[in-house]
Structures are given as structure tokens and as C-alpha cells.
């Protein structure tokens, strides 16, 4: 998978990440879904994992505790085997931020999810050095 990580970030994935970083999680999902479906390399599964992270935070923002927990579990399958940096995306940082956020969501529980405010940003580079 590492060789694929040297490729530039897909334009739709970049759009999805930009939307994610603005807190537009449902729109981020749409851009990342396009990137995942259009990608013909294993990097598509990375985009799928990031898409599912967007859905985690969409559910959290809608106070849907069960949805956030469920999508966190699904996202792990797609994010766990990637190197720390892939296509300029800091995957390691995203995984760490997601683990911190889901711990906070679990701590708050369903009844206090409206108090959740630990929405991370995805760190990425515009260009991947060759």
C-alpha cells in the first residue's frame, strides 16, 4: 500500500477533506464517496475510511450516539493498516484524534452527547513530494 501513498490526493477526496475541516460532515461524506468509488487503487479504501469518520462526526453533531459508535467501529477496518502519511493525509493523526473523540463520546453517553465539542481537523498536504 505504501507505493500508492506517494500519489497525489484525489480532487474529490481533497474537497471532502476541506468540507470535513469546515464541519460540513454530510457534504464531506459525498465528496469522499465519489473519491472512493472513482479510485482504482487500494487508496480508495482509505477514502472510504475517512468517509466513515465524517459520518461519525455527522452522527455526533446530530446527537445520534448509536450511529457515531457504530460508524467508529466500521471506520477502524479501513483506517488501521495505512502508514502514518498517505497521499499527503496524516492518517496517524486522524486515527489518534478519532480515538480521543470516541472516548469523549462514550464518556458523555447518549444523554449528554449535545455537549460534545471535540471535532478534529484532518491534516493534509496539498502536494505530495516525489
PAFIDO-412809 format. One line per 2 residues: for each residue z negated, x, y negated of C-alpha. Coordinates in pm, whole numbers. Layout:
// PAFIDO-412809
Z,X,Y; ...
***
This chain:
// PAFIDO-412809
0,0,0; -66,291,-232
307,364,-280; 362,10,-404
84,60,-657; 294,303,-857
534,25,-955; 514,-139,-1296
324,-461,-1337; 539,-769,-1274
615,-951,-1604; 476,-1281,-1472
162,-1104,-1349; 119,-947,-1693
148,-1291,-1852; -104,-1430,-1605
-348,-1148,-1678; -308,-1195,-2053
-386,-1564,-2010; -683,-1479,-1787
-819,-1246,-2054; -793,-1527,-2311
-991,-1758,-2081; -685,-1970,-2001
-760,-1970,-1630; -536,-2256,-1522
-239,-2113,-1711; -321,-1770,-1568
-302,-1926,-1224; 53,-2049,-1295
182,-1709,-1410; 16,-1527,-1122
150,-1779,-872; 503,-1710,-999
440,-1335,-968; 303,-1373,-615
595,-1586,-499; 857,-1361,-665
714,-1032,-539; 885,-900,-227
637,-617,-162; 274,-623,-45
170,-622,-414; 232,-996,-401
-94,-1032,-210; -276,-853,-492
-133,-1106,-737; -244,-1382,-500
-598,-1241,-503; -606,-1224,-882
-469,-1580,-893; -764,-1689,-682
-1004,-1506,-916; -855,-1708,-1203
-929,-2023,-1005; -1291,-1908,-950
-1339,-1894,-1325; -1147,-2214,-1385
-1387,-2392,-1148; -1687,-2225,-1313
-1566,-2337,-1657; -1537,-2693,-1523
-1887,-2675,-1367; -1739,-2702,-1017
-1989,-2489,-827; -1849,-2551,-479
-1493,-2476,-594; -1598,-2146,-753
-1787,-2034,-443; -1501,-2137,-211
-1234,-1956,-414; -1452,-1645,-440
-1456,-1628,-61; -1079,-1672,-42
-1013,-1407,-306; -1200,-1142,-109
-939,-1138,166; -666,-1048,-83
-857,-804,-305; -1059,-594,-61
-804,-342,66; -640,-234,-259
-700,106,-417; -908,123,-733
-596,111,-952; -274,-64,-855
26,-137,-1079; -198,-38,-1369
-460,-302,-1281; -818,-178,-1246
-878,-359,-918; -1213,-186,-856
-1346,-306,-1191; -1219,-658,-1124
-1392,-666,-783; -1718,-541,-936
-1703,-791,-1223; -1627,-1072,-982
-1924,-981,-760; -2155,-978,-1063
-2018,-1311,-1184; -2051,-1483,-846
-2408,-1358,-813; -2483,-1516,-1153
-2312,-1840,-1049; -2524,-1853,-733
-2837,-1775,-936; -2763,-2060,-1177
-2677,-2300,-900; -2484,-2620,-927
-2728,-2786,-1167; -2718,-2503,-1425
-2358,-2387,-1397; -2286,-2506,-1751
-2496,-2206,-1866; -2259,-1958,-1704
-2105,-1726,-1962; -2017,-1412,-1765
-1637,-1440,-1789; -1484,-1093,-1739
-1157,-945,-1861; -905,-777,-1634
-845,-418,-1736; -484,-309,-1700
-233,-66,-1845; 90,-179,-1999
288,104,-1836; 216,283,-1510
271,659,-1537; 527,803,-1293
***
